[in-house]
């Protein structure tokens, strides 16, 4: 019913200064194979793909190759949002040259231009970097989930790595499938999901 992608891009910038990263990078060729499968998996022409990416100059050329793969499989970009990334102290994230980083973008793709009763004009979130530097804010995923899907809908996050997509889906009573190339990291997600499910019960929901 809905797909979210925050691709671990294989870009020069990631390899150069982002040495603290511990996740595996995905090549354009690998991503192409994935998109060919996703094209066959979508429920219908209205199924949304939310794609998060950067427009930083050092990433732009390689990033366009990944974006081109999405459109290769006939998904059309129909809406865009951007947010400035913030540190925990609410100050803008800076790069290695202490220059304020370019905003992060979210593109919405579908196979057609119809939204039915969906309101795609606004997203209610800020992009504050969590304590785990590679994690996406739960609030971001929650906002996207509420915008398009309904309770018990099925969501797909093919580049899970961390926990936020699962947490947001479970809190909003959605089903979710995540995949992760690292077996160790996948087991961490499974363990945390099991612990979360024991804590979550209907009477704890507002």
Helices and strands as residue ranges (DSSP letters): E 2-5, H 12-17, H 28-41, E 48-54, H 57-72, E 76-83, E 85-86, E 104-110, E 127-128, H 138-148, E 154-157, H 164-171, E 175-178, H 183-199, G 202-204
